[in-house]
Amino acid sequence: MKFVSSKELRNNPAELWKSINKEEVIITVNGKPKAIVIEAENNIEEQLKTIRKARAEVALEKLRSYSVKQGLNKLTEDDIENEIKKIRR
């Protein structure tokens, strides 16, 4: 994995194209990661599907962790039904 600043990218974009053949490149802005650049393969749709799936799994895990911290994992089915009824009113 290689880190490249947005300034470096602007000044020398050819370096990015060389680098992505070997490793992932992280683009930074003011020292903070902003984008991940990877080489596109012939199966780009499959790559995108895999990336989207991974992002969804990370989001789901964050939701699970949040619900445990809030104690929501201990709600009974009746508690859940009551919450749904409150919202539907």
Order of alpha helices (4+ residues) and beta strands (2+ residues): beta-alpha-alpha-beta-beta-alpha-alpha
